[in-house]
């Protein structure tokens, strides 16, 4: 096998907070970086103010960062693509990218979600859309990563998961900075599922806090939520140990406990009695956990895995169930489990 080709130009597809942060730190490393933005207002903001005032306000960006609304301009001549588009919008963007792929280059998903219509993860969508010769170059970047903290140079760790480990090691060196540390994994499935499913549990913990329950309740939801992630993940082919790492418990703790988390914040507002439709209409950023809850619910049925927290959140979000009643049923279920209260 030939050694990995050097990465000189990187395309970051998606200019939300996470995509903008990744593009910014790469640009600061003097790597030629092209950031693709779907919205013209984001393009204009970055070009005019060197700041993404829409998704990452108050954080100055590198003057070297190049932004475009053209997929062709972003992808053409790039040696690496970082894909950071929300899962519900991923497929049409991936199809546009496929039209402009000329050489075999690594394509890394930093998207944390599951497509509702097909129940596919981002790299599975890529395998459907991209020619087979690209499949061995696919990977996942995941972990506990708040965008603003990365740009503020606060120490952050993430995991890069790829089947092609030599290529992963080469990219690790390219993407790591003094404050953004990347670890490696071969578990592409586990890294994606941990990153997607933790958003569901984060909504649940936010809802619990919004209802006025305490730290004990939150800790129980996080712990039992992790059990559900592990059960569903291993049923789908992921490795159990992956969920003990950055893309599992690491990302779950961050997202399920912080007001910076869009998913936790959404859950908190639900717990306070604010309708989901109203919350979503009043925010620009995407809380992936809402759509992921629907996918996770159907996956748990497909694989016949018990996921009571995911199930109750599905009823809250999609069947207008009273959050207090949902929590009460979770407690009742635990209390009447015929003595079979085992971990995992």
C-alpha positions as CSV (number, residue, x, y, z in Angstrom):
1,X,0.0,0.0,0.0
2,X,1.4,3.4,-1.0
3,X,1.9,6.0,1.8
4,X,-0.8,8.6,2.4
5,X,-0.5,11.6,0.1
6,X,0.3,14.9,1.8
7,X,-2.6,17.2,2.7
8,X,-2.0,20.7,1.5
9,X,-5.6,21.9,0.9
10,X,-8.7,21.1,3.0
11,X,-12.4,21.7,2.2
12,X,-14.7,22.1,5.2
13,X,-18.3,21.5,4.1
14,X,-20.7,23.2,6.4
15,X,-20.3,26.6,8.1
16,X,-22.2,26.1,11.3
17,X,-20.4,26.6,14.6
18,X,-18.5,23.2,14.5
19,X,-17.6,23.5,10.8
20,X,-16.5,27.1,11.3
21,X,-14.3,26.2,14.3
22,X,-12.6,23.4,12.4
23,X,-11.9,25.6,9.4
24,X,-10.6,28.3,11.6
25,X,-8.0,26.2,13.5
26,X,-6.8,24.6,10.3
27,X,-6.4,28.0,8.7
28,X,-4.5,29.2,11.7
29,X,-2.1,26.3,11.1
30,X,-1.4,27.9,7.7
31,X,-3.2,25.0,5.9
32,X,-5.0,26.3,2.8
33,X,-8.6,25.9,4.0
34,X,-11.9,26.5,2.1
35,X,-15.1,26.7,4.1
36,X,-18.3,26.0,2.2
37,X,-21.4,27.9,3.5
38,X,-24.9,27.1,2.4
39,X,-26.3,30.4,3.6
40,X,-25.2,33.7,1.9
41,X,-25.6,35.6,5.1
42,X,-22.9,33.4,6.7
43,X,-20.7,33.9,3.7
44,X,-21.2,37.7,3.9
45,X,-20.6,37.8,7.6
46,X,-17.3,35.9,7.4
47,X,-16.0,37.9,4.4
48,X,-17.0,41.3,5.8
49,X,-16.3,40.9,9.5
50,X,-14.0,37.8,9.7
51,X,-16.6,36.4,12.1
52,X,-19.5,34.0,11.8
53,X,-22.1,36.3,13.4
54,X,-24.8,33.8,12.7
55,X,-23.5,30.6,14.3
56,X,-20.4,31.6,16.2
57,X,-20.7,35.3,17.2
58,X,-18.0,37.1,19.2
59,X,-15.1,34.9,18.0
60,X,-12.7,36.4,15.5
61,X,-11.6,34.1,12.6
62,X,-8.3,33.8,10.8
63,X,-7.9,36.4,8.0
64,X,-6.5,33.6,5.9
65,X,-9.8,31.6,6.0
66,X,-11.4,31.4,2.6
67,X,-15.2,31.0,2.4
68,X,-17.4,30.1,-0.6
69,X,-21.0,29.1,-1.4
70,X,-19.8,27.0,-4.3
71,X,-19.3,23.3,-3.7
72,X,-17.0,23.1,-6.8
73,X,-14.8,25.9,-5.5
74,X,-14.5,24.3,-2.1
75,X,-13.8,20.7,-3.3
76,X,-11.8,21.2,-6.5
77,X,-8.1,20.5,-5.8
78,X,-8.7,19.7,-2.1
79,X,-6.6,16.9,-0.5
80,X,-9.1,16.3,2.3
81,X,-12.8,16.9,2.9
82,X,-14.3,17.5,6.4
83,X,-18.0,17.1,6.1
84,X,-19.9,19.0,8.8
85,X,-23.5,19.3,7.5
86,X,-26.5,18.4,9.7
87,X,-27.7,14.8,9.0
88,X,-31.1,15.9,7.7
89,X,-29.5,18.0,5.0
90,X,-26.5,15.7,4.3
91,X,-27.6,13.6,1.3
92,X,-28.2,16.4,-1.3
93,X,-24.9,18.0,-0.3
94,X,-23.0,14.7,-0.6
95,X,-24.5,14.1,-4.0
96,X,-23.2,17.5,-5.1
97,X,-19.8,16.7,-3.7
98,X,-19.7,13.4,-5.6
99,X,-20.1,15.3,-8.9
100,X,-16.7,17.0,-8.3
101,X,-14.6,14.2,-6.9
102,X,-11.7,13.6,-9.3
103,X,-9.0,12.0,-7.1
104,X,-9.2,9.6,-4.2
105,X,-9.0,11.7,-1.1
106,X,-10.0,11.2,2.6
107,X,-13.5,12.3,3.4
108,X,-14.2,12.7,7.1
109,X,-17.6,13.1,8.6
110,X,-17.9,15.4,11.6
111,X,-21.7,15.2,11.5
112,X,-23.5,13.8,14.6
113,X,-26.8,12.4,13.4
114,X,-28.7,9.6,11.7
115,X,-30.8,10.1,8.5
116,X,-34.5,9.7,9.4
117,X,-35.7,8.3,6.1
118,X,-33.1,5.5,5.8
119,X,-31.7,5.2,9.4
120,X,-28.2,5.5,7.8
121,X,-25.2,7.1,9.5
122,X,-23.2,9.7,7.6
123,X,-20.5,7.3,6.4
124,X,-23.1,4.8,5.3
125,X,-24.7,7.6,3.2
126,X,-21.3,8.3,1.7
127,X,-20.9,4.6,0.8
128,X,-24.2,4.8,-1.0
129,X,-23.3,7.9,-2.9
130,X,-19.5,7.9,-3.5
131,X,-17.8,5.5,-5.9
132,X,-16.4,2.4,-4.2
133,X,-12.8,3.5,-4.5
134,X,-13.5,6.2,-2.0
135,X,-14.9,3.9,0.7
136,X,-11.5,3.0,2.3
137,X,-10.8,6.7,2.7
138,X,-13.9,7.4,4.8
139,X,-13.7,8.3,8.5
140,X,-15.3,10.1,11.4
141,X,-14.2,12.9,13.7
142,X,-16.2,13.0,17.0
143,X,-15.9,13.7,20.7
144,X,-16.6,16.3,23.3
145,X,-16.1,19.5,21.3
146,X,-17.8,22.8,21.9
147,X,-16.8,25.0,19.0
148,X,-16.2,28.2,20.9
149,X,-13.9,26.6,23.4
150,X,-11.8,25.2,20.5
151,X,-11.4,28.6,19.0
152,X,-10.5,30.0,22.4
153,X,-7.6,27.5,22.5
154,X,-9.0,25.6,25.5
155,X,-7.6,22.1,25.7
156,X,-9.9,19.8,23.7
157,X,-9.7,16.1,22.7
158,X,-11.5,14.3,19.9
159,X,-11.3,10.9,18.2
160,X,-10.6,10.2,14.5
161,X,-12.0,6.8,13.5
162,X,-11.0,5.1,10.3
163,X,-10.6,1.6,8.9
164,X,-7.5,2.8,7.1
165,X,-5.3,3.2,10.2
166,X,-2.2,4.4,8.3
167,X,-4.2,7.2,6.7
168,X,-5.7,8.0,10.1
169,X,-2.3,8.4,11.7
170,X,-1.2,10.7,8.9
171,X,-4.3,12.9,9.3
172,X,-3.9,12.9,13.0
173,X,-0.7,14.7,12.7
174,X,-2.2,17.2,10.2
175,X,-5.3,18.0,12.2
176,X,-3.8,18.1,15.8
177,X,-2.8,21.5,17.3
178,X,-1.3,22.4,20.6
179,X,-4.8,22.6,22.2
180,X,-6.9,20.3,19.9
181,X,-5.6,16.8,20.5
182,X,-6.8,13.9,18.3
183,X,-6.8,10.2,19.3
184,X,-7.3,7.3,16.9
185,X,-9.9,4.5,16.7
186,X,-10.8,1.8,14.1
187,X,-14.5,1.8,15.2
188,X,-16.2,3.9,12.7
189,X,-19.7,2.7,13.6
190,X,-19.1,3.3,17.4
191,X,-17.7,6.8,16.9
192,X,-20.7,7.8,14.9
193,X,-23.4,6.2,17.1
194,X,-21.8,7.7,20.3
195,X,-21.8,11.1,18.7
196,X,-25.4,10.9,17.5
197,X,-27.2,9.1,20.4
198,X,-25.7,11.2,23.1
199,X,-27.8,14.1,21.8
200,X,-30.9,12.2,22.6
201,X,-29.9,11.6,26.2
202,X,-28.8,15.2,26.5
203,X,-32.4,16.3,25.6
204,X,-33.6,14.0,28.3
205,X,-31.3,15.3,31.0
206,X,-32.1,18.9,30.1
207,X,-35.8,18.0,30.3
208,X,-35.2,16.5,33.8
209,X,-33.4,19.7,35.0
210,X,-36.2,21.8,33.5
211,X,-38.8,19.9,35.4
212,X,-36.9,20.7,38.6
213,X,-35.3,17.4,39.3
214,X,-31.8,17.3,40.9
215,X,-28.3,16.1,40.3
216,X,-29.2,12.5,41.3
217,X,-31.8,12.3,38.5
218,X,-29.4,13.7,35.9
219,X,-26.7,11.3,36.9
220,X,-29.2,8.4,36.7
221,X,-30.3,9.5,33.2
222,X,-26.7,9.8,32.0
223,X,-25.7,6.4,33.3
224,X,-28.8,4.6,32.1
225,X,-28.7,6.5,28.9
226,X,-25.2,5.3,28.3
227,X,-26.4,1.7,28.8
228,X,-29.0,2.3,26.1
229,X,-26.4,3.7,23.7
230,X,-24.1,0.7,24.4
231,X,-27.0,-1.9,23.9
232,X,-28.1,-0.3,20.6
233,X,-24.6,0.4,19.4
234,X,-23.3,-3.1,20.0
235,X,-26.4,-4.6,18.4
236,X,-25.5,-2.5,15.3
237,X,-21.9,-3.8,15.2
238,X,-20.0,-1.2,17.3
239,X,-17.4,-2.1,19.9
240,X,-18.5,-1.8,23.5
241,X,-15.2,-0.2,24.6
242,X,-15.7,2.7,22.2
243,X,-18.5,4.0,24.3
244,X,-16.1,4.3,27.3
245,X,-14.0,6.8,25.2
246,X,-14.2,10.4,23.9
247,X,-16.9,9.7,21.3
248,X,-19.0,7.9,23.9
249,X,-19.1,8.8,27.6
250,X,-16.9,11.9,27.0
251,X,-19.3,13.5,24.5
252,X,-22.3,12.4,26.6
253,X,-21.0,14.0,29.8
254,X,-20.3,17.3,28.0
255,X,-23.6,17.5,26.0
256,X,-25.8,16.2,28.8
257,X,-24.7,18.6,31.5
258,X,-23.9,22.0,29.9
259,X,-26.1,25.0,29.0
260,X,-23.8,25.5,26.0
261,X,-25.3,22.3,24.6
262,X,-28.1,23.0,22.1
263,X,-29.7,19.6,22.9
264,X,-29.5,20.0,26.7
265,X,-30.9,23.6,26.4
266,X,-33.8,22.4,24.2
267,X,-34.7,19.7,26.7
268,X,-34.5,22.2,29.5
269,X,-37.0,24.4,27.8
270,X,-39.3,21.4,27.1
271,X,-39.1,20.7,30.9
272,X,-40.2,24.3,31.5
273,X,-43.3,23.7,29.4
274,X,-42.3,25.4,26.2
275,X,-43.7,23.7,23.1
276,X,-41.0,22.0,20.9
277,X,-42.2,23.7,17.7
278,X,-41.8,27.1,19.3
279,X,-38.3,26.3,20.6
280,X,-37.2,25.2,17.2
281,X,-38.7,28.2,15.4
282,X,-36.8,30.6,17.7
283,X,-33.3,29.2,17.2
284,X,-31.0,29.3,14.2
285,X,-28.7,26.5,15.3
286,X,-29.7,22.8,14.8
287,X,-30.4,20.5,17.8
288,X,-29.6,17.2,16.1
289,X,-31.1,15.2,18.9
290,X,-34.7,16.0,17.9
291,X,-34.3,14.2,14.6
292,X,-31.9,11.6,16.0
293,X,-34.6,10.6,18.6
294,X,-36.9,9.5,15.7
295,X,-34.1,7.5,14.1
296,X,-33.0,6.0,17.4
297,X,-36.5,4.9,18.3
298,X,-36.9,3.1,15.0
299,X,-33.5,1.6,15.2
300,X,-34.2,0.2,18.6
301,X,-37.3,-1.4,17.2
302,X,-35.4,-2.8,14.3
303,X,-32.7,-4.4,16.5
304,X,-35.2,-5.3,19.3
305,X,-33.2,-3.4,21.9
306,X,-34.7,-2.0,25.1
307,X,-34.2,1.8,25.2
308,X,-36.8,3.2,27.6
309,X,-35.3,6.7,27.8
310,X,-35.1,7.0,24.1
311,X,-38.6,5.7,23.8
312,X,-40.1,8.1,26.3
313,X,-38.3,11.0,24.7
314,X,-39.8,9.9,21.3
315,X,-43.2,10.1,22.9
316,X,-42.5,13.6,24.3
317,X,-41.1,15.0,21.0
318,X,-43.4,13.2,18.5
319,X,-46.5,12.3,20.4
320,X,-46.9,15.3,22.6
321,X,-46.6,13.3,25.8
322,X,-46.4,15.2,29.1
323,X,-42.7,15.2,30.2
324,X,-43.7,14.7,33.8
325,X,-45.7,11.6,32.9
326,X,-42.9,10.3,30.8
327,X,-40.4,10.6,33.7
328,X,-43.0,9.0,36.1
329,X,-43.2,6.0,33.7
330,X,-39.5,5.6,33.6
331,X,-39.4,5.5,37.4
332,X,-42.3,3.1,37.5
333,X,-40.6,0.8,35.0
334,X,-37.4,0.7,37.1
335,X,-39.3,0.0,40.3
336,X,-41.3,-2.8,38.7
337,X,-38.6,-4.6,36.8
338,X,-39.1,-7.9,38.7
339,X,-35.8,-7.5,40.6
340,X,-33.8,-7.5,37.4
341,X,-32.0,-4.2,38.0
342,X,-28.6,-5.1,36.6
343,X,-26.0,-2.7,35.0
344,X,-25.7,-3.1,31.3
